[in-house]
């Protein structure tokens, strides 16, 4: 009779949990029989989870909140009574405080070693994930079906929101263990969450995992995995993409690698071999049906940027441009200024050639102030510091090649006045004698002496 009455009580609480009865329905049942909280809902089921597991399975956020509130607000004797069935099954000591009881409850496991957090990830409920983590749930707990963590379950279900909830709301003490980051946690067979997300073609989950910089070179340690996830030992996530014939996922992985900084970027993942000595492209070629696009993408003989359709070098559309993000307003303004200055030079230089090259009047009169070798052809608007066409062109070219530093408007190499345009020497009005120094009132100062260089239409302090 005792067994029958307890079964009926558990069944009644189970129905209330599944129905999501709000208010005091669940609390009244727990106050009358606290032990129901950690009693298996049914001995017949294969999982034998607790009412907390059932609530998470059915996305009953309010019910979970009620159960955890019941524990946190109850005296220690009630908390111990509520968790006594679970402690007996697991051979654990009773909690020493209500707070410890809450942490024990959120980490309760069923007969497969699955926690309420894993259930929440399986059904794709980021709200439940955040709630359980805030109450002390341990994301490193592994199940008995391969030591898979809650992050593995989120990747298998394809819930990018749960992946983000775990990695963004986990307690700092749980971010890494024994030198391994949570995003790189491995199952018993060496699979990371990225392996699972790639295998099950969950592109959104893959993208969310890549935001947290997982290890692309992580390899498996066994040939037999759970479910249908099977391939050779030492297989990387890119091998898994090749097995599935998924070109989109493979492109995600390779583009993430290409955009990593050079200091942290490892070897090309396309060069990694599995235990059978196969490269990812060879695995893809053996896939039936074969995807020519995927084979070409994974072929290491093609440069990575070329395979991904990125522009080589550092211009727009290149890996460098994608790595740094959209251009700033200063960079866009610099490009406009550079185009204008080049247009000024194109108009001024032919004009000088038509006039002919007259001999300079003195040893240095009329010579370019930079190279002191060729005749002045253009000057920055607003001052009289002449430059030859070659030096003016190099000045514009340097605006695009130099890197780093904080930009500021480009100045004349002598007087440091802002250069907004170039004009032909012939179009300058006559001024006082005394050479270039007189044109700026004795303020001439070569840029080279200050160590400044031109970058993106702006001068940049070296």
N, C-alpha and C positions, 0 to 999 in steps of 0.2 A: 504494500500500500504506500509505503514511504517513497519508493521509486516512482510509482505511478503519479503521486501527488507532485513530486518535483518535476516530472516530465510535463505535466499539465501546466505547472507554473512557468516553466521555461517556454513552452509553446505559446502561452498567453503573452508573455513579454515579447517573444519573437514576432507575433502578429502585430503587436503595437509598434514595434520598431519598423517593420516592413511598411506598415501603413503610414508611418511618419506622424503618429499622433503627437500633437504639440500640447502645450500647456503643462498640466501636472500629471498627465496619464502615465508616462514612463517613470517619473519621480515617485509617484504613489506606489507603484509596483516595487521599485527598488527600496523604498523606505520600509515596506512591509517585509521584503525578503532581499536584503543586500547581496546575498550570495549568488543571486541570479546574474549579477553583472559579469562574473567570470566563469559561469557554468556553460559548457558546450550546448549549443542550441539543439543538437540532435546527435545521438550516438550512431545513428544510421548513416548519416551523410559521410562522404569521404574526407571532408575537410574538418568537420567538428569545430567550427569557429564559435566565438563568443557573440553575445548580442552586439558588442561594439564592432565586430567584423561585419555582422549583418547590416548594421546601420551604415557603415562605410560602403558596403557593396551596393546598397540602394540609394546612395547619395543623400542620406538623411542628415543634413548638417545640423539642424536644430536638435535632433535626438542625440547626436554625438556631443553637442554642447551641454545638453542636460545631464548626460552620464558623467562627463568630466566635472561639471559643476557640482554634481552630487558628491563625488569623491573629495573635491577640494574643500567643500563646505561642511563635511561630516566630521565627527570626532574620530580619533584614531581607532577606537574599538570597532566602529562601523566600517571604516576603510579596510581593516584587517578581515572582518567578516566577509566583505564584498570580494576580496581577492584571495581568500583562503582556498577555494576550489582550484584556482589556477596554481597557487603556490604548491599545493599537494601534488598536482599532476607533474609539475616541472621540478619538484624537489628544491624549491627556493625558500628563502626565509621571508617571513611576513614583513611588510614595509614598516619603517620606524617613524614615519610621519605621513600626513595626508599628501604633501607635495611629492614624496617618494612613491606613494601609492598611485598618484596620477601618472608619473613617469613609467611605472611598471605597467599600468593599464594600457597606455598607448603603444607599448612594445610587446603586448601579449601575442603569442603565436598560436596558430592552429596546428593540427597534426602534420602539416606540410611545412611548418616553419614560417608561414606567411603572417605578416603583421597587418594591422589596420591601415598603415601607411601604404603598404603594397596594394591593398584592396582599393584605396582611394586613387592610386595611380592607374590601376587596371581599368577602372570605370571612367577615368578622365575627369576628376573633380579637383581642380587646383585649390578651391576654397577649403576643402577638407585637408588637403596636403599642408596648407599654411597653418590651419588650426592645430593639426597634430604636431607639426614641427615646433610651433610656439609652446606646446605643452611638454616638450622634451623628447619627442620621438627620435630614435636613433636611425638615420638614413643608411648606416653601414651594416645593419642587420641583414644577414644572408639567409635565404630559405633553405629547405632541405632537398630542393630539387635542382641543385647545382650551385648553391651559394649566390643566388642572384639577389641584388639589392633592390630597393624601391626605385632607384633610377633606371635599373634594367627593366623593371615592369613598365615604367613610363615610356621608355623607348620602344618596348614591344607593342604597347597599345597605340603608339603613335601620338601621344598627347604632348604636344610641344608646350602647352600651358603648364602641365605638371612638371616637365623637365625644367622649365624656367622657375616654377615655384620652389622646387627642391634646391636648385643651385643658387637662387637669389635669397632664400629665407632660411637656409640652414645655419645653425649656430656656428660661430667662428671655430669652436673647438672640434667641430665635425668636418671642417673643410678638407682636412687631410689626416691620414694616419700612416705612421711608419714611412713617411716620405712619399706616399702615394696620394694624389689629389682625388677627390670624390668622383670627378668626371671620368677618371681613368680607372675606377674600381673594376676589378675583374671577377668573373664567375669562376667556378671550380675548373672550367675548361679554358680559362684565359680570355673569355669574351668580355669586352667592354660594352657600355651602353651604346656606343657608336656602331659596334658590330651588329647589334640587334636592330637598331634603327635602319641601317643600310640593308640588312637582309630582308626586312619586312617592307622595304620601299616606302618608308615614312619620311618623305623629303622635308616636311616642316620640322619634325623632330630632329633630323640630321642638321638642319640649319640652326636650330636652337642650341644643339650640342656644340656645333662649330663656333658659336659665339663665345664659348668658354674655353676655347683652345685645347681640345682633347689631343691625345697622342695618336697621330695618324699611323705611326709605325708599330702600334700595339699588335701583337700576334697571338694566335691561339696556341694552346698547349696540348690539345687532344683532337683526335679525329672524330669522335662521337660526341654530339651535343644533344641538348634537350630538343624536343619537338622535331621540326624538319630542318633545323639549322646545322647542316653537315658540310664539311669540306676538309681539305688537307690540313695537317698540322702546320703551324707557323703562317697561317693566313691572316692578312691584314684586312682592314675594312675595305680597301680597294679591291682585294681579291673577292670579297663578298659581293661588291657591286658587279664584278665581272661574272661571278657565278649566276647572279640574277639577271644579267644582261641589261642592267639599268644604266643607260648613258647619262641621264640627268643627275643621278646620285654621284656617279664617278666624276662628273664635271664639278659638282659641289665640293668634293674632297680636293680635287686638284687645284681649283681656284683658291680655296682656302690656303693651300700650301704655297701657291704662287704669291699670295698677298702677305705672307708672313715677312717680318723684317729679316734681312740677310743674316743678322747676328743670331737669330733663333731658328732659322729655317734649316731643317735637316736635309738629308739626301732626297732626291726625287723619289716619291713613293712608287713610281712605276718601275723602279729598279729592284724592288724588294721581292725576293723569291720565297715560295712556300717550301715545305719539306720535300716535295717532289721536284724541286728545282724550277718550278714554273713561275714566270712573270705574270702579272695581271692580264696583259694583253693575250698571252697564250691561253690563259683560262677562259677569257672572253671568246677567243677564236674557236675553242672547243665547245662553247655553249650552243645548244640547239633550241631555237634557230639562232644562227650567228647574226650579230649586229655589227655591220661594217663600220658604222659611225663610232661605236664603242671601241672596236679594235684599233681604229686609227687614232682615237683619243688617247688610248693607253700605250701606244707604241712609243717607247723611249727614244727612238731614233729621231723623232720630231721634237724640236724645241718645245718646252712647256708653254711658253707664251704663244707660240705659233699654233700649237694644238688647241689652245683655248680661244684662239681668235683675238688675242690681245696684240696691240701695236708694239713692236720692239722699241727699246729705248725708253725715254722718259717723257714723251709727249702725251697729249690727251688720248685716252683709250689704252694706255699702257698699264702694266702692273703697278708701276710707281704712282701713276695718277689715281688708280683705283685704291691703292693703299692709303694715300693721303686724303682721299675724299674730294668733294667738290672744291673748285678753285675759289679762293677768297675774293672779295670785292677789290682788294688792292692788286691782286694778280690780274684780274680782268681789266682793271684800269691801266695797269702796266702794259698789257698786250695792246690795248688801244693806242697808248702813247707810242709804243714801239712801231706800230704800223704807220702812225702819222709821221714819225721822224724819218722812217725809210722812204715814205712818199715824198717828203721834203727833199731828201737827198737825190731821189730819182729826177726831181724837177730841176734841182740846182746844178748837178754835175754835168748834164749835157750842155747847159748854158755856158759853163766855164770852158768846155772843150771847143765850142764854137768861137769864143773870143780869142782862143789861142793862148799859148803859154809864153808870157813875156818874161824876160830876164828879171830877177829880183834887183831892186834898186841898191841894196847894200848886202853886207855879208849875211845878215839874218832877216832883213826887211822883207816881208811878204811870205816868209816860210811858215809852214805848219808849226805851231807851238809845241806839238807833242813829239813828232819824229824829227823836226828841224831838217828835213831832207826834201820835201815836196812843197809846191806852191799852195798857199791858202786857197780853198775853194768855197768853203761854207763857214758860217759862224753861228753859234747859238743866238736865237733872237733875244735882244736886250743887252748884249755885250758885244765886244769886238775881238774876241779871242778866236782867231781863225784856225781852221783845221783843214787838212787835206781830205779828199774824198775817202781814202783808204782808212785813215784814223777815225773819221766819223762813222764809217760803216762798221769798223771793229767795235766802236763804242756801243752801237746798237746791238751788235751780235753778242757782246758780253752781257747785255741785259738779260738774255735768255739762258746763257750757259751757267752763270754763277748761281750758287745755292746757299741756303742758310742765312741766318740773321734776320733782323727786323727791317722791312723795307721803308724807305723814305724817298721823296722825289729826287730824281736824277739831277745832279748839279754840273755846272760847267767845270771842266778839269782844272781851270785856273782860278776863277773868282767864286766858284761854288754857287752861283746863281742857278735857280731852277731852269732846266732846259725844257721848254714847251714846244719849240720848233727850231728848224734849221733854215737859214736863208743864205742865198748866194752872196759872196763877198761884194760883187758889183752893185748889189742893191742896198748896201749899207751907206748911210750918209757919212760925209767926211767929218772927222773928229779932230781933237787936238793931237799934236805930235807927242812923242814920248814913248811910242811902242805900246805893247799890250798892257803893261803895268798901269799906264795912264788911263786906260779905258775903264778900269774899275777902281780908280782912286788909290792905287797902291795896295789893293787887297788881294792881289794874285797869290795863289798858293796851290801848288800841284797836288792833285788828289793822291798820287803815289806816296807822298810823304806821310799821309795819315793812315795808309793801309786800307783804304776803302776800295771796294769793287762794285761793279754794277750788276744788278740782278733783277730780271723780270720788269724792267722799266724803272727800277728804283735803285738807288745806291744802298749798299749794305755794308755795315761796319764789319771788318774782318775780325 
